[in-house]
Amino acid sequence: RSNEPFYAFPSGYVVLESALRREVVPYLNERQARRVEEVEGEIARMRKLRSGPGRNPYETAKDDFDVENLQTELDGLIAAECPLTGSVMVQSIDRGFSDDDDDE
């Protein structure tokens, strides 16, 4: 997807948001994983609400501010560290590199 957000890590790796989420969420604790779902749902709801008719500039600006705060929280949950050089890599060391069951 050409518009998809990405994360650039100090390690030099750049990861698309969807791929990062797919790799990191399984290693979050239950509370963190639940919060990721809540924040993503709230962001989607607010973006839909923002595009609705009859929104005044103040409401739109407040929604933008709230979405930005939620996005920052989401960033902290899924992009706290590089998935290829951080604890996720260490925790997944017993996993193969391929998702193809034929390789196992």
LUMSERO-888455 format. One line per 4 residues: number of its first residue (from 1); their letters; for each residue x, y, z of C-alpha. Coordinates in Angstrom, 1 decimal. Each point is the difference from the previous one (the first is absolute). Layout:
BEGIN
NUM> a> X Y Z; ...
This chain:
BEGIN
1> rsne> 0.0 0.0 0.0; 1.6 3.2 -1.1; -1.7 2.2 2.7; 0.8 -2.4 2.9
5> pfya> 1.8 1.5 3.0; 3.4 -1.4 0.8; 2.5 0.1 2.9; 3.7 0.7 -0.3
9> fpsg> 2.1 -1.3 2.9; 3.4 1.1 1.2; 1.3 -3.5 -1.1; -0.6 1.2 -3.6
13> yvvl> -2.9 -2.3 -0.7; -3.3 1.4 -1.4; -3.2 -1.9 0.6; -3.5 0.5 -1.4
17> esal> -2.6 0.5 2.7; -2.0 -3.1 -0.9; 3.1 -2.2 0.0; 1.2 1.4 3.3
21> rrev> -3.4 -0.5 1.6; -0.1 -3.6 -1.3; 3.4 -0.8 1.5; -0.2 1.9 3.3
25> vpyl> -3.6 -0.5 1.2; 0.4 -3.8 0.7; 2.8 0.9 2.4; -1.9 2.6 2.0
29> nerq> -1.6 -0.9 3.3; -3.7 -0.3 0.0; -0.6 3.5 1.4; 2.2 1.6 -2.7
33> arrv> -1.5 -2.1 -2.8; -3.5 1.0 1.1; 1.0 3.6 0.2; 1.4 -0.1 -3.6
37> eeve> -3.5 -1.2 -1.1; -1.7 2.7 2.0; 2.2 2.8 -1.3; -0.3 -1.2 -3.6
41> geia> -3.8 -0.1 0.3; -0.1 3.4 1.6; 2.2 1.5 -2.8; -2.2 -1.5 -2.7
45> rmrk> -3.2 1.2 1.8; 1.4 3.5 0.3; 1.2 0.2 -3.6; -3.5 -1.0 -1.2
49> lrsg> -1.6 2.5 2.3; 2.3 2.7 -1.1; -1.0 -0.5 -3.6; -3.7 0.3 0.9
53> pgrn> -2.2 2.9 -1.0; -0.6 2.9 2.3; 3.3 0.0 1.9; 1.2 3.5 0.9
57> pyet> 3.7 0.9 -0.1; 0.4 -0.2 3.8; -1.4 -3.6 0.0; 2.2 -1.0 -2.9
61> akdd> 3.1 1.5 1.6; -0.8 -1.8 3.3; -0.5 -3.3 -1.8; 3.3 0.5 -1.8
65> fdve> 1.7 0.6 3.3; -1.6 -3.1 1.5; 0.9 -2.1 -2.9; 3.6 1.2 0.2
69> nlqt> 0.2 -0.9 3.7; -1.5 -3.4 -0.7; 2.5 -0.6 -2.9; 2.8 0.9 2.4
73> eldg> -1.2 -2.6 2.5; -0.3 -2.6 -2.8; 3.5 0.9 -1.1; 1.3 -0.6 3.5
77> liaa> -1.7 -3.4 0.2; 1.0 -1.5 -3.4; 3.2 2.0 -0.8; 1.8 0.2 3.3
81> ecpl> 2.9 -1.9 -1.5; 1.1 -1.4 -3.3; -1.6 -3.4 -0.6; 3.2 -1.3 -1.7
85> tgsv> 2.5 1.0 2.7; -2.0 0.3 3.2; -1.7 -2.3 2.4; -2.5 -1.3 -2.5
89> mvqs> 2.8 -1.5 -2.0; 1.4 -1.6 3.1; -3.4 -1.4 1.0; -0.7 -1.4 -3.4
93> idrg> 3.4 -1.7 -0.4; -1.6 -3.4 -0.1; -2.3 1.0 -3.0; 1.1 -0.7 -3.5
97> fsdd> 0.5 2.9 -2.5; -2.7 -1.3 -2.3; -3.8 -0.2 0.6; -0.1 -2.9 -2.5
101> ddde> -0.8 -3.3 1.8; 1.8 -1.9 -2.7; 3.3 1.3 1.3; -0.4 -1.6 3.4
